[in-house]
Amino acid sequence: MKFSPLQFGPLHAVRGEILHFLADPAAHGARAVAHFPDGLLVIRDGRVAECGPAAELLPKLSAALPVTDYRGKLILPGFVDTHIHYAQTDIIASYGEQLLAWLEKYTFPTERRFADPEHAAAVAEFFCDELLKNGTTTALAFATVHPASVDALFGAARERRMRLIAGKVLMDRNCPDFLRDTAETGYMESKALIERWHGCERLLYAVTPRFAPTSTPAQMQLAGQLFAEHPGVYLQSHVAENRGEIEWVAQLYPKARSYLDVYDGFGQLGARAVYAHCIWLDDEDRRRMADTGTAMSFCPTSNLFLGSGLFDPGRARELGVRVGIGTDVGAGTSFSMLQTLGEAYKVLQLGGQKLSAESAFHLATLGGAHSLDLDGLIGNFLPGKEADFVVLDLQATPLLARRMASCETLSERLFVLMMLGDDRCVAATHVLGAPAYRAGPAAR
């Protein structure tokens, strides 16, 4: 369903139960949480003007101010997905492989189809709509090796005014010929895409070596060069997801101290560098990520689905590493951040750690924004932030409604939401203040 931002004037408001985070609750406790049971979010030209109790703000505003009434529902900043593959949308829930075999059997044949711009455009449209249907307004996404796949994704995101980061995959070895570029063509095509898309409205570019085994040292060197040559661009890749993968990297790069050290040696760590998985790292790797401002993306559903291992967020936090959360579709099993948070809780349980509901929702909003170096623009409702938000129906299913009736605290309601919720809970998603998705009878 498409909405025009012209429906909404330069100043309007949204009323409902509002929750956002000012900091990490794990470190700052209740002071990190801003909660208004009857709140008002005032939006001017797509940005937050004010946020607070409705009883305090309404008397200061004109009686003629348009107010969208979401009372009875919970309003949160839009979710931030820090790792996802748009080209793998059509292989979500593919049976029975671990990482390297999964790439060969499912990923590479599927990505071949993105040489066709019409196919790429059709998947990109569906992908962006599915993100919005799940309340995700910002994502860091992989395209494929084909420049047209990047054009298609950025085009679909721009039409919806989403904040999206993406890039062309770089692969010049250990992959099928039909997906192989060269160090030089990968550099030149990425450079052209950066010039075309980086900073275009809300779009940002990420230099995207798939992972160290599929790039030669020459390509890795040029990827680091692209990252250095274009201040403000991102770099995204995978590291230490699977033990077999780690052994392979050690054979290909025998001089490197560790898998992460391969990337470090090619200048691929730093602010706005984001690595998915980070399961089998040691503390020296984690300290190096913290020292350089490099971020981790925790991908619980894909790590469980592929049998890769259990991420250790507690140790990352202790050493000061920035951490976001990613659905990692298509090895990840859901676009829903609610379901992803539920699986994150289970991963921590298996690792002998705890994930509070407040910390989980911080991870999906301000924490994700911080990991992407975007917390000055998105992630909460401080004045001046971009007004992206999701409206959640805590009565969306009979089971949710019944369970919520016995909840006594906000924390308990949030925990039930992340354990039992899914896309059916998303009543609406707003981008820059205007609705980009609203649930209807068909959505139920």
JODAZI-V431567 format. One line per field, one symbol per residue. ss: DSSP state (H for helix, E for strand, L for the rest). A space follows every 50 residues. Layout:
ss=???
This chain:
ss=LLLLHHHLLLEEEEEEEEEEELLLHHHHHHHHEEEEEEEEEEEELLEEEE EEEHHHHHHHLLLLLLEEEEEEEEEEELEEEEEEEHHHHHHLLLLLLLHH HHHHHHHHHHHHHHHLHHHHHHHHHHHHHHHHHLLEEEEEEELLLLHHHH HHHHHHHHHLLLEEEEELEELLLLLLHHHLLLHHHHHHHHHHHHHHHLLL LLEEEEEEELLHHHLLHHHHHHHHHHHHHLLLLEEEEEELLLHHHHHHHH HHLLLLLLHHHHHHHLLLLLLLEEEEELLLLLHHHHHHHHHHLLEEEELH HHHHHLLLLLLLHHHHHHLLLEEEELLLLLLLLLLLHHHHHHHHHHHHHH LLLLLLHHHHHHHHLHHHHHHLLLLLLLLLLLLLLELLEEEELLLLLHHH HHHHLLLLLHHHHHHHHHHHLLHHHEEEEEELLEEEEELLHHHL
